[in-house]
């Protein structure tokens, strides 16, 4: 039977980062990828006019040092996301234009939103990032959903609606679908709520020329034949002697394995011996968010002529988070937006044509009639993807962190867990994925030194 | 390739009930069972003294017409659970004896608990059992966890602690791990909270002589060679022509397939074409409860001498729900009890010896020093079982019913879903499992009539 030092399951950023680090340290590696492409939740597409566009994770920003260094090492370039002009918040039947910290809310509501925002920020600072379940008061923070906390914190209806939009914008899940502790952990993991929602100075600051999938493609090119596409792993057998990984049509043995696929999918491999109960339970309780992403191309970024940045949040619509996603060379105008959480679930029951109408109708409400005439519309439903089953990432409902947190990233013998959801820094982001790959690789190198 | 009319995956009550009904209607059936035994979450064990004892689901009661009729058809007998004498509720460092509706709580707290109990009962009556997501106010009921509702309903600390024990006693999950809507649905599904917690007149009224696993064993005996043990299914391919089911070492084709395993495990099969997003999401969000069950044998049921029924609830201990589980012939005394929810998770990190000490120590607090000298102790950690991965059953966290409820029991082409969690009547109970098997079989018979 074929033997390598390490088998990596999944050729997304986490798996490829691990494989690259291991290979550079002299290990032999095989990366098994179920799809016919690498890059996982990064995915490059091309508009009819030839302009490349990201249908998956696409932004990087300050503090994301691991992925930024990797981008640089691989000879890729970033450029700033478009972030000039006024933003819009739509509520109560009208668009509200703003270019300050008000998010377009009326003065008293903006003040109250700011107060809640500060309360979150202060709470998040308390979280012990490496072991959230040991945070002071963790039991109480984890017993509540974020929505529950929000309702206890404010009675302002508009502010409640506003945060019930912010949560899906970050998690593709509703405010009641995650625990307060998970929300706070995630905030601190990406530094702060301020940083997570910001473009300039924040998590949406920059884009990669040509698309973020190129990061994975360049790593895969370095790894050459070690990356095996169309090779879905199905099981892992572990013994004192090593691991044997089953895949469609074969088996391969190794000293260690890195499972670098989303947690919910990691539960779908068959393990022998079976995983410990707590580790199995993690895979039962790390559901992915729900999102359908759209990129809509226009001849020009016409909204800029009106002094708009393209950034919209709407408390009234389904297609409720929109940004300017025009390419680096400004060869056309692009708006990107998302159907998130409950809106993704409801709209997945529509036909593609109905969804397109819904999206364009909402854009007309934001930007006027010119929005009704795109030159191309691209859609990606990440929940329908067999080998992802949801984006942006997994989140933890009330109770999971305190019961099972320990099992998320702790190796089980020769099995190491990677993926954006296993990182304590920039959890859920591309940077977290890269860091998780390095962490898993370093643990294997330590064990074999 | 071998062909049968219907393949059933899972030889628990749901799968075997479906197979039996289909066979009686003239269909050829193959039942694929991963384990080396049938009966799933029913499991018979034997004490050192030869007395059989149930390590899984064990009680039946009035209103559970499907399973009661089946027991009768199969020539099995039931007998009443022991339910004479006083019960104990332990809190604030002492046991409180009662034989009324007070649950041993002090008068004012008992009154408040009764008021909350009535509020739950009234709310549950509103639930639309067949389609809980269309219940009036479903969005609001599903947005809250049960714990959140409880905290809004009462400020009585003892009453809060009491209901935070009742919930794991029913779900093996904590009050914040399920939505209010799920709790209410489950109550109404089993008629009412009164019925679910009661012995005489309720869900714990009767036991099956020899153990509940005999129900499955007798059905399997009828089905003969159609039941294939040690045959773990791994995937289902569906086309216009039929289905092909992959299992360890082979494949079998059929016109229809019944997936009669817990929802969380149903997600671990590989489906071609992939399941619709909403159906996949159900399997990501139907985690099983956490329970370690103990049966402790004594020479005699000595607690009866003190006028005790053996029923204990404790707000102070980990091993906090205990009942008399002595055999029909009273050839020895048996106490059954549970480490549930967070206590199961925490105690799973102990050694078996430490857990035994914990359990016996708690029993001594309830019943005195005689409890320290059992003749046998049997333990079953259902979360460690590869082909169950948790008991009593799956539950739905906040938001899941309203987003995905429709997908729980709706067939996907030729694939039918069965199992206790897919039943609208006695959901999560043996009776619900049997009904779900009949429902799936009837749908197939309808489709092929």
Interface residues (C-beta under 8 A of the other chain):
Chain A: X143 X144 X145 X147 X148 X173 X174 X176 X177 X232 X234 X264 X267 X268 X270 X274 X276 X277 X278 X280 X281 X284 X285 X287 X288 X290 X342 X345 X348 X381 X383 X384 X386 X389 X390 X397 X398 X399 X403 X404
Chain B: X143 X144 X145 X147 X148 X173 X174 X176 X177 X232 X234 X264 X267 X268 X270 X274 X276 X277 X278 X280 X281 X284 X285 X286 X287 X288 X290 X342 X345 X348 X381 X383 X384 X386 X389 X390 X397 X398 X399 X403 X404
